Amino acid sequence: MKLSTQEEYGIRCLLHLARGGETVSITIPEISRAEGLSVPNVAKLMRLLRIGGFVKSVRGQSGGYTLALPANQIKVARVLEQLGGSFFGPKFCDRHTGSMETCTHSVDCSLRALWTAMENALQTVLGNTTLQDLMVPECDMTQMLDVRSIGRTTSPVTTA
């Protein structure tokens, strides 16, 4: 399983806007410099994020991009879906039939059950994580995810 560069960079661009505040307009060149990305790449990402309703753009001398919603209302799952789709969507099996019209495992497929469980787990974590949540230091995010995903507040005990 891989996270695409488009998904990674798109989230980074949104985080940059969120850290700038809800009223500060940030230009594509500013985002490009801050994130170490090319201007054309940032322009493409911002277009996709604007189409998805995550950012809004303002033209002119004091123009640029701002978040279209408060950071605490932007779910990571929705952003990733806009930028690259889901891990295991409803059409997945239709695209992986091999050389046949329908998959030979279309009636009984243990892989489908596994991929569905993985998609559900991803949606649980990503659907409960907002852009605001991601604005904390890594150690705080790790603790938050531990509590959310497996309901624990400390690291597991290991025996030697």
MOPEMO-V651554 format. One record per residue. N is the residue number from 1. SS is DSSP state (alpha for helix, beta for strand, coil for the rest). NEAR is the number of other C-alpha atoms within 8 Angstrom. Layout:
((N:SS:NEAR) (N:SS:NEAR))
This chain:
((1:coil:2) (2:coil:3) (3:coil:6) (4:coil:7) (5:alpha:6) (6:alpha:9) (7:alpha:12) (8:alpha:9) (9:alpha:9) (10:alpha:12) (11:alpha:11) (12:alpha:9) (13:alpha:12) (14:alpha:10) (15:alpha:11) (16:alpha:10) (17:alpha:13) (18:alpha:14) (19:alpha:7) (20:alpha:8) (21:coil:7) (22:coil:9) (23:coil:5) (24:coil:7) (25:coil:10) (26:beta:12) (27:coil:9) (28:alpha:11) (29:alpha:7) (30:alpha:8) (31:alpha:13) (32:alpha:12) (33:alpha:8) (34:alpha:8) (35:alpha:8) (36:coil:6) (37:coil:10) (38:coil:7) (39:alpha:9) (40:alpha:6) (41:alpha:8) (42:alpha:13) (43:alpha:9) (44:alpha:8) (45:alpha:12) (46:alpha:11) (47:alpha:8) (48:alpha:10) (49:alpha:14) (50:alpha:11) (51:alpha:7) (52:coil:9) (53:coil:8) (54:coil:12) (55:beta:13) (56:beta:10) (57:beta:9) (58:beta:9) (59:coil:7) (60:coil:6) (61:coil:4) (62:coil:7) (63:coil:11) (64:beta:12) (65:beta:13) (66:beta:14) (67:beta:13) (68:coil:8) (69:coil:8) (70:coil:8) (71:alpha:10) (72:alpha:9) (73:alpha:8) (74:coil:13) (75:beta:13) (76:alpha:13) (77:alpha:10) (78:alpha:9) (79:alpha:14) (80:alpha:12) (81:alpha:9) (82:alpha:10) (83:alpha:12) (84:alpha:9) (85:coil:8) (86:coil:8) (87:coil:5) (88:coil:8) (89:coil:7) (90:coil:5) (91:coil:6) (92:alpha:8) (93:alpha:9) (94:alpha:8) (95:alpha:6) (96:coil:7) (97:coil:11) (98:coil:6) (99:coil:4) (100:coil:7) (101:coil:6) (102:coil:7) (103:coil:11) (104:coil:7) (105:coil:6) (106:coil:8) (107:coil:5) (108:coil:5) (109:coil:8) (110:alpha:6) (111:alpha:6) (112:alpha:7) (113:alpha:8) (114:alpha:8) (115:alpha:9) (116:alpha:9) (117:alpha:8) (118:alpha:8) (119:alpha:11) (120:alpha:8) (121:alpha:8) (122:alpha:9) (123:alpha:10) (124:alpha:9) (125:alpha:11) (126:alpha:11) (127:alpha:12) (128:coil:9) (129:coil:11) (130:beta:14) (131:coil:15) (132:coil:10) (133:alpha:9) (134:alpha:10) (135:alpha:9) (136:coil:8) (137:coil:7) (138:alpha:6) (139:alpha:6) (140:alpha:8) (141:alpha:11) (142:alpha:8) (143:alpha:10) (144:alpha:8) (145:alpha:9) (146:alpha:11) (147:alpha:10) (148:alpha:9) (149:alpha:8) (150:alpha:6) (151:coil:7) (152:coil:8) (153:coil:7) (154:coil:5) (155:coil:5) (156:coil:4) (157:coil:4) (158:coil:4) (159:coil:3) (160:coil:2))
